[in-house]
Amino acid sequence: MKRFVQHIFLAVLVVVGLVPLRTNAQVATSVTPSGFGDRQFSMDTIYSAKRIRDDDKMYQISVWRRIDLREKYNLSLYGSGDNKANGIVTQIYKAIVDENAFEVFADPEFSKPLSIAQFQDNFWISANGDSIFSKQLYYLDFKEDFVFDKHHSQLKFDIKYIELVMPSQTNANAGQKTVGFVRYKDFVNYFKSHPTARWHNFQNISKSLTYDEAFESRLFRSVVRRFTNPDEALIADLVKSDHPNPEMQAYLNSLGFEYKLLEFENSLWEW
C-alpha cells in the first residue's frame, strides 16, 4: 500500500511539472551500436563497411590477400567470353570512368586521389607503352582485418580496400604495377544493387549474386601475401634467401597461416 501511494504521489508531481519526464529512451546497442547508452561508442565509419565498435575488437590482425581471377574457382568473378566484359575488373573500370561512382586512389591510405585520366593510363598502358586488355589485369588484391567481435561473439572479415594490380607479365615483365586502390565501403555501396555486375555460377545460371554477397560469402579463392608482422614484410620476403625453392616455401607458409586462422576460430569454442 505504501509503495502504491508513492507511485501516485510521483505521478502527481510529473503532472504539475515539478519532476521532469525523461523522453530520451536508451536505444538497444545490439540493434544500433552507436545509439544512446551509458556512453558513445567509436567505430570506423570511413574505411569499414561493417559496424564494429572499436571497444568490441577483442582480437584483430590485418591480412593482405591476392585473388588470381584465372583460377577455376574465381572464374565467376573473372567473367565470360574472350574480353571478360562482364567481369569484376571491367565493372570496376566502368563504375569509375563511365559512372564516376566512387573515387580511386594511388595509395592504400587514400591520401592521393587519381584523376580519371591517370587511372585510365594506369589501366590500359604497360611499362613499355603498349596497350593492354582488361582481361590481362587478373590480379585483385585486398586488405582485410580478421576481427573477433566480442559483442556478437563472432569472427569477422572486415575488408578495407581493393587494389587493382597489373601483373609483371602484362607490364612488359617490368614488375607488377598498382593500377589503383578503391575503398571497399564505396565498392559495396555501389555494387550492392547493381543489375548486371554480378557473380555468376556458370554451372547453374538460375541464380546470381551481387559482388558484396559473393565477398561476404567468401566465394573466391585467395592466397595470403602478407599478415601483420614487425617487419611489414611479405610472406615471400620472410623465406630464407638460400632456400632451394623459395616460391614453393612461401606458398606453404601462406597455407600454414590460413590453417592457424582456422585453428584460432575452432579453439574459441573449446572448453
C-alpha positions as CSV (number, residue, x, y, z in Angstrom):
1,M,0.0,0.0,0.0
2,K,2.8,2.3,0.9
3,R,4.6,1.8,-2.5
4,F,1.2,2.4,-4.3
5,V,0.9,5.8,-2.5
6,Q,4.5,6.7,-3.5
7,H,3.7,5.9,-7.2
8,I,0.6,8.1,-7.1
9,F,2.5,10.9,-5.5
10,L,5.2,10.8,-8.2
11,A,2.6,10.8,-10.9
12,V,1.1,14.0,-9.4
13,L,4.5,15.7,-9.4
14,V,5.0,14.8,-13.0
15,V,1.6,16.2,-14.0
16,V,2.2,19.5,-12.2
17,G,5.7,19.8,-13.7
18,L,7.8,19.6,-10.5
19,V,9.5,16.4,-11.8
20,P,10.7,16.4,-15.5
21,L,9.7,13.4,-17.6
22,R,12.7,11.8,-19.4
23,T,12.0,11.3,-23.1
24,N,15.4,10.1,-24.4
25,A,15.0,6.3,-24.1
26,Q,18.1,4.2,-24.3
27,V,18.5,2.5,-27.7
28,A,19.4,-1.2,-27.7
29,T,23.0,-1.2,-28.6
30,S,22.7,-4.7,-30.2
31,V,20.4,-3.0,-32.8
32,T,22.1,0.4,-33.0
33,P,25.6,0.1,-31.7
34,S,26.3,3.8,-31.8
35,G,22.9,4.7,-30.2
36,F,22.2,6.4,-26.9
37,G,23.6,4.5,-23.9
38,D,25.9,4.9,-21.0
39,R,28.5,6.3,-23.5
40,Q,29.0,6.8,-27.2
41,F,30.9,4.0,-28.9
42,S,33.6,4.9,-31.5
43,M,33.8,2.8,-34.7
44,D,35.4,3.0,-38.1
45,T,32.7,4.5,-40.4
46,I,35.1,5.8,-43.1
47,Y,37.0,2.8,-44.3
48,S,35.0,-0.1,-42.9
49,A,31.7,-1.4,-44.4
50,K,30.9,-3.2,-41.1
51,R,29.6,-1.6,-37.9
52,I,32.1,-3.0,-35.4
53,R,32.7,-0.9,-32.2
54,D,36.4,-0.4,-31.5
55,D,35.9,-1.4,-27.9
56,D,34.5,-4.7,-29.0
57,K,37.5,-5.7,-31.1
58,M,38.9,-8.3,-28.7
59,Y,41.4,-9.7,-31.3
60,Q,42.5,-8.2,-34.6
61,I,45.1,-8.9,-37.2
62,S,45.5,-7.5,-40.7
63,V,45.8,-9.8,-43.7
64,W,46.7,-8.9,-47.3
65,R,45.3,-11.4,-49.9
66,R,45.5,-11.9,-53.7
67,I,42.8,-13.3,-55.9
68,D,44.0,-14.7,-59.2
69,L,41.0,-14.4,-61.4
70,R,42.3,-17.0,-63.8
71,E,41.9,-19.8,-61.3
72,K,38.9,-22.1,-61.9
73,Y,37.3,-21.2,-58.6
74,N,37.4,-17.5,-59.4
75,L,36.0,-17.6,-63.0
76,S,32.7,-16.4,-61.7
77,L,34.4,-13.1,-60.9
78,Y,36.7,-13.1,-63.9
79,G,33.7,-13.0,-66.3
80,S,32.9,-14.9,-69.5
81,G,33.9,-14.5,-73.1
82,D,37.3,-13.6,-74.6
83,N,37.3,-10.0,-73.4
84,K,35.7,-10.6,-69.9
85,A,33.4,-7.6,-70.5
86,N,31.1,-8.7,-67.6
87,G,34.0,-9.4,-65.2
88,I,34.7,-7.6,-62.0
89,V,37.7,-5.7,-63.3
90,T,35.8,-4.3,-66.2
91,Q,32.8,-3.5,-64.0
92,I,35.1,-1.5,-61.6
93,Y,36.6,0.4,-64.6
94,K,33.1,1.3,-65.8
95,A,32.0,2.4,-62.4
96,I,34.9,4.8,-62.1
97,V,35.2,6.1,-65.6
98,D,31.7,5.9,-67.0
99,E,29.6,6.4,-63.9
100,N,32.1,8.4,-61.7
101,A,30.6,6.3,-58.9
102,F,33.5,6.3,-56.5
103,E,37.0,7.6,-56.1
104,V,40.2,5.8,-56.9
105,F,43.5,6.4,-55.2
106,A,47.2,5.8,-55.8
107,D,47.9,4.7,-52.2
108,P,46.2,2.5,-49.6
109,E,45.9,5.4,-47.1
110,F,43.5,7.1,-49.6
111,S,45.5,10.3,-49.4
112,K,46.4,10.6,-53.2
113,P,43.3,10.6,-55.4
114,L,43.8,9.7,-59.1
115,S,42.1,11.6,-61.8
116,I,40.2,9.6,-64.4
117,A,42.9,10.3,-67.0
118,Q,45.6,9.0,-64.6
119,F,43.5,5.9,-63.8
120,Q,43.0,5.2,-67.5
121,D,46.7,5.4,-68.2
122,N,47.4,3.0,-65.4
123,F,44.7,0.7,-66.5
124,W,45.4,0.5,-70.3
125,I,49.2,1.2,-70.7
126,S,52.0,-1.1,-69.7
127,A,55.6,-0.1,-68.8
128,N,56.8,-0.1,-72.5
129,G,53.8,2.0,-73.7
130,D,51.8,-0.9,-75.2
131,S,48.1,-1.0,-74.8
132,I,46.6,-4.0,-72.9
133,F,43.2,-5.6,-72.5
134,S,41.2,-5.7,-69.3
135,K,41.4,-9.5,-69.1
136,Q,45.2,-9.1,-68.7
137,L,44.5,-7.4,-65.3
138,Y,43.8,-10.7,-63.5
139,Y,45.2,-9.9,-60.0
140,L,42.8,-8.5,-57.5
141,D,44.5,-7.7,-54.1
142,F,42.7,-6.6,-51.0
143,K,43.4,-5.9,-47.3
144,E,41.1,-7.1,-44.5
145,D,41.1,-7.2,-40.8
146,F,40.5,-10.5,-39.1
147,V,38.5,-9.4,-36.1
148,F,36.8,-11.1,-33.1
149,D,33.8,-9.1,-32.2
150,K,33.1,-9.9,-28.5
151,H,29.8,-8.0,-28.6
152,H,28.3,-10.6,-31.0
153,S,30.8,-13.4,-30.3
154,Q,31.7,-13.6,-33.9
155,L,34.8,-13.7,-36.1
156,K,34.5,-11.2,-38.9
157,F,36.5,-10.4,-42.1
158,D,36.5,-6.6,-42.3
159,I,37.7,-5.7,-45.9
160,K,39.3,-2.2,-46.1
161,Y,40.2,-1.8,-49.8
162,I,40.5,-3.5,-53.2
163,E,43.7,-3.0,-55.2
164,L,43.8,-3.5,-59.0
165,V,47.2,-4.9,-59.9
166,M,48.8,-5.2,-63.3
167,P,50.9,-8.5,-63.3
168,S,54.5,-8.3,-64.3
169,Q,53.9,-10.4,-67.4
170,T,51.3,-7.8,-68.6
171,N,53.5,-4.9,-67.6
172,A,56.2,-5.9,-70.1
173,N,58.0,-8.0,-67.4
174,A,58.9,-4.8,-65.6
175,G,57.4,-5.9,-62.3
176,Q,53.8,-5.6,-61.2
177,K,52.1,-2.2,-61.1
178,T,49.3,-0.9,-59.0
179,V,46.5,0.4,-61.1
180,G,44.6,2.0,-58.3
181,F,43.0,1.5,-54.8
182,V,39.3,1.5,-54.1
183,R,37.6,1.8,-50.7
184,Y,35.7,-1.5,-50.1
185,K,32.9,0.5,-48.5
186,D,32.4,2.5,-51.7
187,F,32.7,-0.7,-53.7
188,V,29.9,-2.3,-51.7
189,N,27.6,0.7,-51.7
190,Y,27.7,0.9,-55.5
191,F,27.5,-2.7,-56.4
192,K,25.1,-4.0,-53.8
193,S,22.1,-3.4,-56.1
194,H,23.7,-3.4,-59.5
195,P,21.6,-5.1,-62.1
196,T,24.4,-6.5,-64.3
197,A,27.6,-6.5,-62.3
198,R,27.2,-9.9,-60.6
199,W,28.9,-13.1,-59.5
200,H,27.7,-15.8,-61.9
201,N,27.7,-19.6,-61.3
202,F,28.4,-21.0,-64.7
203,Q,27.4,-24.4,-63.5
204,N,24.0,-23.2,-62.5
205,I,22.8,-19.9,-64.1
206,S,19.5,-19.9,-62.3
207,K,20.8,-17.5,-59.7
208,S,23.5,-14.9,-59.5
209,L,24.8,-12.8,-56.5
210,T,25.9,-9.2,-56.1
211,Y,29.6,-8.7,-55.6
212,D,29.2,-7.8,-51.9
213,E,27.2,-11.0,-51.4
214,A,30.0,-13.0,-53.1
215,F,32.7,-11.4,-50.9
216,E,30.8,-11.8,-47.7
217,S,30.1,-15.4,-48.5
218,R,33.8,-15.8,-49.3
219,L,33.1,-17.2,-52.8
220,F,36.6,-16.8,-54.0
221,R,40.0,-18.4,-53.6
222,S,42.8,-16.2,-52.4
223,V,46.4,-16.5,-51.3
224,V,47.7,-14.7,-48.3
225,R,50.6,-12.5,-49.3
226,R,51.2,-10.7,-46.0
227,F,50.0,-10.5,-42.5
228,T,50.7,-8.2,-39.6
229,N,54.4,-8.5,-38.6
230,P,57.0,-6.2,-37.2
231,D,59.0,-6.0,-40.5
232,E,55.9,-5.3,-42.6
233,A,57.3,-7.9,-44.9
234,L,55.6,-10.1,-47.5
235,I,55.5,-13.8,-46.7
236,A,57.8,-14.3,-49.7
237,D,60.3,-12.0,-48.1
238,L,60.3,-14.0,-44.9
239,V,61.7,-17.1,-46.6
240,K,65.5,-17.5,-46.3
241,S,67.4,-16.4,-49.4
242,D,69.3,-19.7,-49.6
243,H,66.2,-21.8,-49.7
244,P,66.2,-24.2,-52.8
245,N,62.6,-23.4,-53.7
246,P,61.6,-20.1,-52.1
247,E,58.4,-19.7,-54.1
248,M,57.0,-23.1,-53.0
249,Q,58.0,-22.4,-49.4
250,A,56.3,-19.0,-49.4
251,Y,53.1,-20.7,-50.7
252,L,53.3,-23.4,-48.0
253,N,53.9,-20.7,-45.3
254,S,50.8,-18.9,-46.7
255,L,48.7,-22.1,-46.3
256,G,50.1,-22.5,-42.8
257,F,48.9,-19.1,-41.8
258,E,45.4,-19.9,-43.2
259,Y,45.3,-23.1,-41.0
260,K,46.3,-21.0,-38.0
261,L,43.3,-18.7,-38.6
262,L,41.1,-21.8,-38.8
263,E,42.6,-23.3,-35.7
264,F,42.1,-20.0,-33.8
265,E,38.4,-19.9,-34.8
266,N,37.9,-23.5,-33.8
267,S,39.6,-23.2,-30.5
268,L,37.4,-20.2,-29.5
269,W,34.6,-22.5,-28.6
270,E,36.6,-25.3,-26.9
271,W,36.2,-25.8,-23.2
